[in-house]
């Protein structure tokens, strides 16, 4: 079990220090929020996910700012995954301990 040296808390997470750890997760598109076609990957069964580039990060992530380039049209799952939530903190701990 990896225990972080300094585990981030929800009060420590903000847009300025986020590093977009969640943008490495597989994101299924389950509702129409207007995600531009160039960011959608369709499987052989018609399932849709956010496209990820060879580096593993979401194709819609600006690599310099770590901000979403389609924030107003991001998938429902991205809207639900709140900054500073339990899920967010858990992903940050995993990311920084790997």
Secondary structure, 3 states (H helix, E strand, C coil): CCCCCCCCCCCCCCCCCCCCHHHHCCCECCCCCCCCHHHEEECCCCCEEECECCCCCECCECCCCCCECCHHHCCHHHHHCCCCCHHHHHHHHHHHHC
